[in-house]
Amino acid sequence: MTFDGRQLAAFLAIVQHGSLGRAAEELHITQPGLSRTIKRLEEQLGAPLFERNSKGMLLTPIGEALLPRATLLQQESAHAIEEINAMRGLAKGTIKVGSIGSVASHILPMAIDRVLNRWPNLRVYVIEGVWDRLAEGLNKHEIDIALGVAMEDSDDIVAIADCRWEDNSYIVASPAHPLHAQTTVSLADTLHHRWATMPRGTAPFNHMRDIFRAHGITPPNVVVETRSVVMLKSLVSEAGFLSWMSGTMYEAESKAGLIEALPIKNIKATRSLTAFRRRKGILPKPAVKLIEELRLIAAGG
C-alpha cells in the first residue's frame, strides 16, 4: 500500500493539535478540505482513524497503529528534503527551547552552535528560568524543549531518552570573602554569613537544602531570593553574599576572578539534567535537530 504524503501530513497534524480546526489552520486549508483528505485515507485503509468526543479528535486503535509508521515515513521524507536544502543553504525554521541557568551557560550554547553550523538558516528562541517557568512555556507552546533537572514524568511533560548529563554544584563566594582566608571551611561555617539563592521550592534551592540536611546541618537562612542569575552573581561578586551554583553557571566569572567555590571537603553535590517535551504531539523538525545534537553531547560526542 502506498501512502499519499499530504494525507499523512493531515493525519499527523490532527494528532498534534487534537482538532480539525487547529490542524486545518496549520496546514492552511479549509476544515472541510481536511475532512475530505482524512476520509480518503480512511477509505484506503478500510477503517476509521479518529473518533470525536468532547475532548476533540482521539485516535482509534487503527489510528494508534498508523501513528508511528506515519511519523517515520514523514520524518524520513523530511530528512531527505532537509539534507538537500541544507546543501543548498535553504533549511529554515525556529528552535524554541527553554533552559535552567546552568544548562544555558554551557550545554545549550554548544548544541546551538552545532545545529547552526549545519543549518545556518534556522533561528533559535530561548527562554531562561527555573522549572516552573519552563513547564509553563511547554504547556503554553512557547517552547518545544525544556532543559532542566531530571525528575519524574508528569501527565503533560516527559523526559527525552538519551538526553541526560550530570553537573556539580558548589557554595560560592567572592575571592575577597573572609571564608576564603580560613584554612578549612565546613558547611556549618557558612551559616554565619549572608546567603542569596534561587527562591524556595525551586530545584537549586531544594538541592542546596538537601545537601545540608544530608550532613545533619540546618540549611542556611537565605535573606535574598531571586530568579535572576545576573542578580545572584552580582550579590556574590559585589556584595559579599554566599550562594549555591553549578560549576558551569559561574565558569566565566571564575575565570575572571570574580567568583570562586569555597573549599569545603567531603561535599559532593551532583545532579542529573535532562531534556523534556510535551507528552502529546510531535516535536517540530527544528527541535528534533537540537535534540540530535544534545544526544551527541550527552554521549560525549
C-alpha positions in Angstrom: 0.0 0.0 0.0 1.3 3.4 -1.0 0.6 6.4 1.3 0.0 9.9 0.0 2.3 12.4 1.7 -0.5 15.0 2.0 -2.8 12.5 3.7 -0.1 11.6 6.2 0.6 15.3 6.9 -3.1 15.8 7.5 -3.3 12.8 9.8 -0.3 13.9 11.9 -1.5 17.5 12.1 -4.8 16.3 13.6 -2.9 14.1 16.1 -0.7 17.0 17.1 -3.4 19.6 17.6 -6.3 17.4 18.6 -8.9 19.1 16.4 -9.7 19.6 12.8 -9.9 23.3 13.1 -6.4 23.9 14.5 -4.9 21.3 12.2 -6.5 23.0 9.2 -5.1 26.3 10.3 -1.6 24.9 10.5 -1.9 23.3 7.0 -3.5 26.4 5.5 -6.5 24.5 4.2 -10.2 24.6 5.0 -11.7 22.3 7.6 -14.0 20.6 5.1 -11.0 20.1 2.8 -9.1 18.5 5.7 -12.0 16.2 6.5 -12.1 15.0 2.9 -8.4 14.2 3.0 -8.7 12.1 6.1 -11.9 10.5 4.7 -9.9 9.3 1.7 -7.1 7.9 3.9 -9.7 6.1 6.0 -11.3 4.6 2.9 -7.9 3.5 1.6 -7.3 1.7 5.0 -10.8 0.5 5.3 -11.2 1.7 8.9 -11.7 5.0 10.8 -8.6 6.7 12.3 -10.3 9.1 14.7 -13.3 9.3 16.9 -14.8 12.6 18.0 -15.7 13.4 21.6 -15.9 16.4 23.9 -12.1 16.5 24.1 -11.6 16.6 20.4 -10.3 14.1 17.9 -9.0 10.9 19.5 -7.2 8.1 17.8 -8.9 4.7 17.2 -6.8 1.5 17.6 -6.2 1.6 13.9 -5.1 5.2 14.2 -2.7 4.3 17.0 -1.2 1.6 14.9 -0.7 4.0 12.0 0.8 6.8 14.0 4.4 5.6 14.5 4.6 4.4 10.9 3.2 7.7 9.5 5.6 9.6 11.7 8.6 7.6 10.5 7.6 8.0 6.8 7.1 11.7 7.2 10.4 12.1 9.1 12.4 10.1 6.5 10.9 12.2 3.7 11.6 15.4 5.6 15.1 14.4 6.4 15.8 13.8 2.8 14.4 17.2 1.8 16.3 18.9 4.7 19.6 17.3 3.7 19.2 18.6 0.2 18.0 22.0 1.4 21.0 22.2 3.8 23.4 21.5 0.9 21.6 24.4 -0.9 21.6 26.6 2.2 17.8 26.7 2.3 16.8 25.0 5.6 14.5 27.2 7.7 12.5 27.2 10.9 12.7 28.2 14.6 14.0 26.2 17.5 12.1 27.1 20.6 13.8 26.0 23.8 13.8 26.8 27.5 16.6 26.1 29.9 17.7 26.5 33.5 20.7 28.7 34.0 23.4 26.0 34.3 22.5 24.3 31.0 22.0 27.7 29.3 25.6 28.5 30.4 27.3 25.6 28.8 25.5 22.6 27.2 22.8 24.6 25.3 25.2 27.1 23.6 27.3 24.1 22.4 24.3 22.4 20.9 23.0 25.6 19.3 26.4 26.2 17.7 26.5 22.7 16.2 22.9 23.0 14.9 23.5 26.3 13.2 26.8 25.2 11.7 24.8 22.5 9.8 21.6 24.5 9.3 22.6 28.2 9.1 19.1 29.5 8.2 17.5 28.2 11.3 16.6 30.6 14.1 16.6 30.0 17.8 14.3 31.4 20.5 15.5 30.8 24.1 13.9 31.5 27.5 15.9 31.0 30.7 14.3 30.3 34.0 13.6 27.9 36.8 11.5 24.8 36.2 8.0 26.3 36.9 8.7 28.9 34.2 9.9 26.2 31.7 6.9 23.9 32.4 4.6 26.8 31.8 6.4 27.5 28.5 6.0 23.9 27.4 2.3 23.8 28.3 1.6 27.1 26.5 3.6 26.0 23.4 6.0 28.9 23.9 8.8 26.4 23.7 9.1 22.8 22.4 12.0 21.6 24.5 12.9 22.4 28.2 16.3 21.6 29.7 16.3 21.1 33.4 16.9 18.9 36.4 15.9 15.3 35.9 12.6 14.4 37.6 9.6 12.1 37.2 7.4 12.5 34.2 4.0 14.2 34.6 0.7 13.9 32.8 1.8 16.6 30.4 5.6 16.6 30.3 8.1 13.7 29.7 11.8 13.4 29.6 13.6 12.7 26.3 15.6 9.5 26.3 19.4 9.7 26.0 19.5 13.5 26.7 21.0 13.4 30.2 24.0 15.0 31.8 25.5 15.5 35.2 26.9 18.6 36.8 28.2 19.6 40.2 27.0 22.5 42.4 29.1 24.4 45.0 28.8 27.1 47.6 30.4 30.1 46.0 31.7 33.5 47.3 33.9 36.3 46.0 37.6 35.8 46.3 37.7 38.5 48.9 35.1 36.8 51.2 36.6 36.1 54.7 35.8 32.3 54.4 38.5 32.1 51.7 41.0 33.1 54.3 40.3 30.1 56.5 42.5 27.0 56.3 39.5 24.7 56.3 35.8 25.6 55.7 32.8 23.5 56.9 29.2 23.7 55.9 28.4 25.0 59.4 30.8 27.9 58.9 28.7 29.2 56.0 25.6 29.6 58.3 27.1 32.7 59.9 27.1 34.7 56.6 24.5 36.2 54.3 23.0 34.0 51.6 21.3 34.7 48.3 19.7 31.9 46.3 17.0 31.0 43.8 13.6 31.0 45.5 12.4 28.4 47.9 10.7 25.5 46.1 13.0 25.7 43.0 15.3 22.9 42.1 18.6 24.7 43.0 17.2 25.7 46.4 16.0 22.2 47.1 19.3 20.7 46.1 21.2 23.1 48.4 18.8 22.3 51.3 19.0 18.6 50.8 22.9 18.7 50.9 22.8 20.5 54.2 20.3 18.1 55.7 22.2 15.1 54.4 25.1 16.2 56.6 22.9 16.8 59.6 23.0 20.6 59.4 20.1 23.0 59.3 20.1 24.9 55.9 21.2 28.5 55.9 18.9 31.4 56.4 18.5 32.8 52.9 18.0 36.6 53.1 17.7 37.3 49.4 15.7 35.1 46.9 15.7 35.9 43.2 15.1 34.2 39.9 17.7 36.5 38.3 21.0 34.7 37.6 22.6 38.1 36.9 21.4 39.4 40.3 22.7 36.3 42.1 26.2 36.6 40.5 26.3 40.3 41.4 25.3 39.7 45.0 28.1 37.2 45.3 30.8 39.1 43.5 29.9 42.7 44.5 28.1 42.4 47.9 29.8 39.6 49.7 26.9 37.1 49.7 27.2 33.3 49.6 25.2 31.4 47.0 24.6 27.9 45.6 25.6 27.5 41.9 26.6 24.8 39.4 30.1 25.0 38.2 29.0 25.8 34.6 26.8 28.6 35.8 29.7 30.8 37.1 32.5 29.4 34.9 33.1 32.8 33.2 33.1 34.7 36.5 35.6 32.2 37.9 38.0 32.7 35.0 37.7 36.4 35.5 38.5 36.1 39.3 35.0 37.3 40.4 33.5 34.2 42.0 35.1 31.1 43.5 33.8 27.9 45.1 34.6 27.5 48.8 37.0 24.7 49.5 34.6 22.6 51.6 35.8 19.0 51.8 33.8 15.8 51.6 30.8 17.5 49.9 29.7 16.1 46.5 26.6 17.8 45.1 26.0 16.1 41.8 22.6 16.3 40.0 21.3 14.9 36.7 20.0 17.2 34.0 17.8 16.2 31.0 15.6 17.4 28.2 11.8 17.5 28.4 9.0 17.8 25.9 5.2 17.8 25.9 3.8 14.3 26.2 1.3 14.8 23.4 2.1 15.9 19.9 5.1 15.6 17.6 8.3 17.6 18.0 8.8 20.2 15.3 11.6 19.4 12.9 13.9 22.3 14.2 13.5 21.0 17.7 14.4 17.5 16.6 17.7 18.8 15.2 18.6 20.3 18.6 17.7 17.1 20.4 20.0 15.2 18.0 22.9 17.4 19.0 22.1 17.3 22.7 22.1 13.5 22.5 25.6 13.6 20.9 26.9 15.9 23.6 25.3 13.7 26.3 27.1 10.7 24.8 30.4 12.6 24.8 30.4 13.1 21.0 
